[in-house]
């Protein structure tokens, strides 16, 4: 009865207007249980009005039809506390599927996946964070101009903070949590 308009009365219509006028959708989330945050999932669910209640064929597969004959370039930015990028697999798979419906690319146009997120706050990595922050700014400019992020720029952003072994990182992480728990009994554990 209300094509392209959500029946819920909140601030989503304003956000949908912004999405409909955008060329790029950038989704940023920390990794939560190997996927996206609840807030990001709710936002994606609320993007339903950008699609028609009909189907089409896209990239050889059944897909929803997009209203207003639109498409977007889609970028994913995420960080996590683990060492291995494989922990992003579920998130990346989900976002690639969504982006293939919305997008000009067959999936995500770009991804920035940052491991060792807890290190970002540690003073001993302040210089490395400055280098990474500068590379993130450069990545935004590269995408704006070339619609692509240079591999060298991504390598700087995604570089490891330390060359510590898995055992060393696990030991440090466990000691950190033991200290935090002993200092604050309000932490759920």
PyMOL commands that set and color helices and strands:
alter all, ss='L'
color gray80, all
select helices_A, chain A and resi 12-20+38-50+67-69+85-102+117-121+123-146+151-157+166-183
alter helices_A, ss='H'
color red, helices_A
select strands_A, chain A and resi 24-30+51-58+61-66+73-79+110-114
alter strands_A, ss='S'
color yellow, strands_A
deselect
rebuild
show_as cartoon
